Amino acid sequence: MLGKDLPQIVTNAVPGPRAAEVIARRARTVPSAVRCGYPVVINRGEGAMIEDVDGNRFVDWVGGVGVLNIGYSHPEVVAAVKEQADDYFHAMANIVTHEGYVALAEALADRTPVDGAHRRVFFANSGAEADENAVKIAKAFTGRPNIIVFSGAFHGRTLLTMAMTAKKAYAKGMGPFPDGVCRAEFPYLYRAPGDLRDDAAIDYYLDRLEAVFEYASLPEQVAAIVVEPVQGEGGFIPAPLAWISAVREICDRHGILLIADEVQTGFGRTGRLFASQYWAEHGVRPDILTAAKSIAGGLPLSAVVAREEIMESVPVGVIGGTFCGNPLACTAGLKVLEIIERDRLAARALRIGETVAERYRAWADRFDVIGDIRGLGAMVGLEFVTDRATKEPFPELVAAVVAEAAQHGLLIESAGTYGNVVRFLAPLVITDDQLAAGLDIFERAIETRLAGLRP
């Protein structure tokens, strides 16, 4: 049974011959800009495991970049989608009502930690669509033109979300971009300037946010501040609770909406159904929340949740779309929620995160290239540096380790502004044995490639 198997490479190297042939076909037909850095052609997936077309088995710590919290091919989701497919594939929400859309909207309205007693939910197809629609909704409610985003942010690849995304390698040659997108400095505490720590560091980053009102936009022109509770592409950097509490106060003072981008952090990943539940436990709630990725177990779906007065401010026709809230995806979404709650996957995320962080801390005693270990639940980042004193990034080692690990049956992915962070996003259904096997492969990959990069 693949879902319980351990990684095993049966070819001399990967890709094997059949995978190499498919990858060559891809190279001839698919744009190279749709980059794939892994020598894997999937044949089937189950749980946290992939089997490729040559019979090699990999434990997957990428999970579709956070899409597969409940794992590959969950049999209950497969059965639910098949049953729905027997009735109908498509029902556009602007033309007819299908109960799956309504039921999933009700479920998310009840479960999201968004401010307000009565919440409404709108569905789209991707995280970028959700983020862009959240901005539209915020502008409709406030009547203001501008938004504030952060260094290290990733919000998507549409024209607006490319402008919102910090790393401009994702937007090369795509300008001009929409105006009204202002950027503040995210509290990347590991790289806080000088010797700033704790409250002093938080104060510094709050000052940098307040400065945006001086050099970029007056506060009364800002519709929303958009925050990832844990930055994904930025390097798995959690937003400190003291900082987000102060950001909430700034928003309230100026009539600005707070948007939580939970595209990657949602659906049990961080030890809560949504990471902003940690905010709510400290008295802070977002006005709007966006979700996607693991929402439907791999089918295209995203959601925007806001209190009624905000959502109802949007003029008819401004939000919507042909495939938004597709019946198959909504059916999957309802089953995903059921599985996460019934199987206590948020609690499982906490246990997985503790296991991974404990092993990483042991490595930090061995490898002086480990600069920082951080995250929330089973969303863990490991930052590599050439020197702990200077904190110079070490992306060359990370790239080498990613490649080495794949040769031995572990899929891991880099992240971070400098490409020097390895992110952990394994499915929450990963077995303890699979987790241990992956950690062993990862450790050996560090040993092997570090020796090759240092004389």
N, C-alpha and C positions, 0 to 999 in steps of 0.2 A: 504494500500500500504506500504510494508515493508520499502522502501526507505525513507518514511516520518514518520515512527513510532518512538516511544521513547522506551528506554530499559524497559523491564518488565520481571520479573522472576515469572513464574506461578507454578513451582514445589516448594516443601518445601526447597530444596537446590539444588545446581548444583554440579555434574551432576545429572540430573533427571534419572529415571529408564532406559529409552531407551538409553540415552547417556552412562550411566554406563555400560550397556551391551556391547556396541560397544568398549568402552575404555578397557574393560576387554579382548575382543577379540584382540584388538591391542597389549595389553601387552603380549599375548601368542604368537604372530606371528611376530611383528615388532621389530627390534633391539631396546633395551632400549637406546642405544646411540643416536638414532633419538628421542631426548627428546621432550616431550610436557608437559608443566607445567600448561595447562589450562583445566578445566573440561567441554569442549565444543566439541560437535560433530555437525558440520554444516549440516543443511538441505537445506538452501538456503541463498543467500546473495544479497543485493541490496543497492546501495549507500554506506553509512557508517554502515549499519546494518547487523547483522547476526541473523537468526532464527535457533535454534538447533532442534534436532529431537524430543524433548519434548515440543516444542512450546515456549521456553524461547527466549527472544529477547535481544541482546547485541549491544551496540554501540562500534564500533571497533576503537581504537586509535593506533592499531599496523599496520593494513593495509597490512598484509603479509610482514611486516618489510619494508615498503616503496614501495610495488608493486602496490598498489591500489589507486594511486593518483586520478584517475577518478572514483573510487568506484567499488564495486562488480557489475558484470553483466550489464554493461552499454548497454542499448538496441541497440544502434547504432553499437557498436563493435560486439555484438552478431550477428546482422543481416549481417554485413560485412563478418564475418568469415563463417557464414552459406553459404553465396553466393559464397565465394571462395571455400568452401568445395565441392560444387556442381561441380566445374570444376576440381580441383585436390588438393590433400593433400600435396604432396611432389614433389619437383623438386630440385635435388642437384645442387648447383651453379657451381660445377666443371664439370657437365655433360650437363646441359641445362640452358639457361637463362630464368628467369621468371621476368616479368615486375615489380612485387611488390618489389623485391630485389633492382632493379635499382631505382625505384621511391622513396623508403624509404632512400636509400643511398643519392640520390640527395637532399632530404628534410633535412636530418641531416647535410650534407655538407654545406648547405646554412645557417643553424641555429646554429651551434656550434661555440663558440668563440675561435676556434683553430687558431694559428698563420699560416699565409699563404693565398694567394689569391685562390689557387686551392687545394681543399681538397678531399681526397678519404676515403671511408668508407668500413670497413670489418665487417661482422656479425658473431657472435658466439652465444652460447646458454645460458650463465650464466655470472654473474659478475666476478667470478673467472677466467673463460675462457678469458674474455675480458682483465682482468689485466695481465694474463700470456702472452697473445698474444701481448699486448702493450709492455711488457718487451722484447719479442723476436724481435719486430719491432725496438725498440730502439737499441738493440744490433746489429741488422743487419745494421742499418744506421751509427752508430758510430764506429763499430768494437771493442767495449769495453766490458769487461766481467762483470762489477759490477754495482749494483744499490744501492741507498740510500732510505730507508724507515724510519718510525718514531715510537717512543713509542706511544702506544695507537692505532696503525693502525690495521685495519682489511681489508684484501684483498681477502680472500677466503680459501678454504680447499683442493685445489690440493697441490701436494708436494711443488711446488715453492711458491704458495701463502700462504701456511702454514708457510713457512720460512719468508715470507714478513710480515705476521700477527704477532703483538707483543705478544698477550696473548697466552702463550704456553699451557694453558688448552685445546685449540682447536687443539693441535698437540701432545698430550700426547702419548708417545711411538712410534711416527712415524718417528723418525730420522733414519739414518743421512739425513740431508737436503741439498739441493743444496748450494754450496758456492757462494760467491760473493754478498751476501745480507748484507749490512751494515746498522746500525741503529743509527739515531740521535734522539735528544730529541724534541718532538713536543711542541709548545708554549701553554701549558696548563696554561693560565695566572692566573686562580684561585689558582693554586698550585705552582706558581713561588716561588723559594726559598727565604727565608728571607723576607725582606720588598720590594723586587723588584717590581716596577710598571711601566707601560707605556713604555717609550723609554728604560729605563734601563732593563726591563724584555725582551723586544724584542732583545736588544743587547746581553743579556745573552744567549738566545736560538740560535741566529745567531752564537755566539762563539762556542756553543756546536755542531752546524752543521759543522762549519769550522774545528773543532777538529777531525771530522771523517776522513778528509784528512790526518791527522797526524797518527791516531792509527788504521785505518781500510783499507783505500784505497787512493792511490794518485788520485788527481782529474782527471788526464788524463786517468785513468782506469775506470772512472765512466760513464756509458752509460746514466743513467737517475736518477732523483729524483722523487719519486712518492708521491703525496700529495692528501689527501682527503680534499676538500674545507671546509667541516664540518666533523669531525671524527664521525662515527656512533657508532660502538661498543665501541669506546674509550670514549664515554660519551657526544656526541653532542657538541663538542668543535670546534668553528669556527677558521679557520686559519686567524690570523690578517692580514689586507691588507698591513700594513707596513712591516710585516715579509715576506709575499709572494712576495712583490716587491723586497726585498733584495735577496730572494731565486732566483728570476728570473735573477737578476744581477749576482749572483754567477754562475748560469747555463751558462749565456752568456759568462762570463769571461773564463770559463773552457771548453766550447764546450759540455756541458751536456744538455740533453733534460729534459724538465719539463713535467711530466705526471700528469694530473688531473684525479683522480679516482672519477667519478661522478655516480657510481653505485647507491648510495642511495640518492644523492643530486639532481639528474636530474629530468626533466620533471615537472617543476613548483613548486616543493616542497619548495624552499627557497625564492620564490618571483620573480625569474627569471626562464626562461626555463632551464638554467643551472646555477649552482652557480658560475662558473668561469666567467660568464658575469659580476659579480661584480668586478672580477679582471680586466677584459677588460676595464671597466669604469675607472679604475685607471692605464691604460696603460700596463697591464700585460696579456699575453695570454699564455696558455699552448701549448706545441708542439704536444702533443697527449692527447686525451680525451677518457675515457672509460665510457660507459653508460649501464644500464641494468634495473632491477627491474620494474619500471613503464613504460618502453619503449613500451610494448605491452599489457598492461592492465591485465597481469596475464599469458600470454603465454610465453614460454621460448624463450628469445631473448636477445642478448646483442650486443653492437657495439663498434668498435674502430675507431676513427677519427683522421687523421693526414694529414699534408700537403703532396702534391704529392711527393716531392723529398724524404721524409721519407718513405712513404708507398711503393714507387716504388723501394726502396733499398732492399726489401725482396726477396730472391730467390724463384723461383717457387717451390711449394710443402711445404714450411715452414709454411704457414698459410692456413686454410681451414678446412673442416670437413663435415661429412655426413648431419647433420641436420642444419648446420649454415645458417641462413637466410631462414628458413622454410616459405613456402608461406602463411600458415595460420597466423603465427606470424607477417610476414611483413605486411599483410593486416590489422591486428589489430594495428600494429605500426603506419601506415598511418592514421587510424581513430583516434587513441589516440592523435596524434599531432593536427589533425583538431579540436578535442573537446577541448583540452587544450587552443588553441589559440582563437577559437570562443567564448568559455565560460569564457575567461579571468581568468583561474584558477590560474595563477601566482599572479595576483592581489588579488584574493580570498585568496591565501596563506598568503599574507601580513596581510590581515584583520583578518584571523583566528589566526595568530601568535600574533598579538597585543592583541586580546581578551584573549588568553591563558596567555600571559606574564603579563597582567594587573591583572588577577585573582591570578596568582602565587605570584606577588609582594604583594598583599593584604594578602595572606597566610603567607608570610615571616614576616609580622608584628605580626602574631598570633603564629606561630610555630617557635621556636628557633632552630629547627632541619633542617631548610632550609638554605643551605649554599650558593648556587649559582643558578642563573637563566640565561640561555644563549641559543643562537641558531641563526637561520637565517630563516626568514619567518615562515612557519608552520613546522619547524624542531626545536623543543624546548626541551631543557634538564633542568630537575629540580634535583639538587644534594642535597642529604640528609647527614647530619653530626651529630654526637653526641654532638659536641661542636663547636661553631663558631670560637673560638679562636684557638683551636688545629686543626680544620678541620678534625678530625678523621671520617672516613667514617662510615655510618650507614646502611650497607646492610641488616641487620636483619629487620629493619623497612620497607625498600623497598620491600623485599620479602613478608612480612606480608600484606602490603598495596596492592600489586598486587593480592594476593589471596583474600583479603577482597573485593576489587572492583569487581572481577569476580562474586562473590556471589550476587552482586546487579546489574549486567548487564553492566559492563564496562570492556573492555579488554585493559590493559596497559602492558608495557614491561619494564624491567630493562635494563640497559646498564652501561658502564663505567668499567674501570680497576678494580674497587673495588666492582662492582655490586650495587652501591649506587645512581644511576641516573635513574630517570623515563623519558623515551623518548616519545615524542608526534609525531606520524606519521599518524594521522587520515586522511582518504580520504578527498580530497579538496572539495568534493561535500557534505560534512557533513552539515546538516542544523543548523541554529543558535540555535534552540530548542534542537537538539541532542547534540550540543557542550555544552550548558548550563547544560543539564541533566548529561552529563559525568563529568563536573567540580564539580557538586554537589555531585555525588557519590564519586569522588576522595577525595574531602574535608572531607566527612564523614568517609571515610576509613582511612585517616590520623588521624582524631580525635579518632576513635575507637581503632586502633592498637597502636597508640602512648600511649594511656592510659594503654593498656595492657602490654607495654614494660617498662613503668616507674612506680615506686611505687607511 
